[in-house]
């Protein structure tokens, strides 16, 4: 799997104002962890260890202060600025040097996925083409919608259609082969002045190389772009954690379960934490060992 990861944590966070006046949107709490932990955990659980975080010049220092270079998690994190929000697809141009000749997976910083990630790992093994995901929703007209055939290839893409051709929305998680930067360089800004991710996906669609993988009914996809959805996501995470006694998107645990770090390294991280419930939870994780649970540690 020759793929690297881009976590796009940009945007002005205007829908979350005034919360975003005091802190970076992706560092707002989703129950007991900063928002950015959830998409980063998804990338790590996919097996990706080279991550580029793209954010605004104002917010980058806060993110760097929190996550550092990623070495404490056994991964490598680099950072780049997106001075203006000029489209999701712009992330690939910003990250061109980082990607080199590798393929890429991009996740949006306000998207949360919880459940088994087999669908994602299979998509990451794709050597040619691109893969997007379909998630059944009650109100597909609010989203980008994908129609697909029995072979799993996309037939059409529509952005917020009045009469959707399918009930499957496209979440903010994408996988592309190593032609993605080349294709993005050929894109033209849309009427709103942005390089649209839909236009990039249409390039692969026209070449019959856009695959679709459906998220099962047991998979949860949440976004946290508004006050209401942020609260709903926090309540969802709290309910699952309280019920199971397991944490979702605990980065130290994910790194340990994925064997990015060993027991000694985890113990060192735990010893540096302040006393509290989070530290005690990680002490239990350390004592149990990396293969203690068959369920996925986070998603």
VENMOLIN-V174198 format. One record per helix or strand of 3 or more residues. SS is the DSSP state (H for helix, E for strand). FROM is the first residue (numbers start at 1). TO is the last residue. Records with the same first field share a line. If there is no record, write none. Layout:
BEGIN
SS->FROM-TO  FROM-TO
END
This chain:
BEGIN
E->3-8  50-55  76-81  103-108  111-114  130-136  144-148  153-159  173-176  210-214  220-223
H->14-16  19-22  25-27  36-45  57-67  71-73  90-94  96-99  118-124  140-142  180-185  197-206  227-244  251-257  263-272  277-288
END
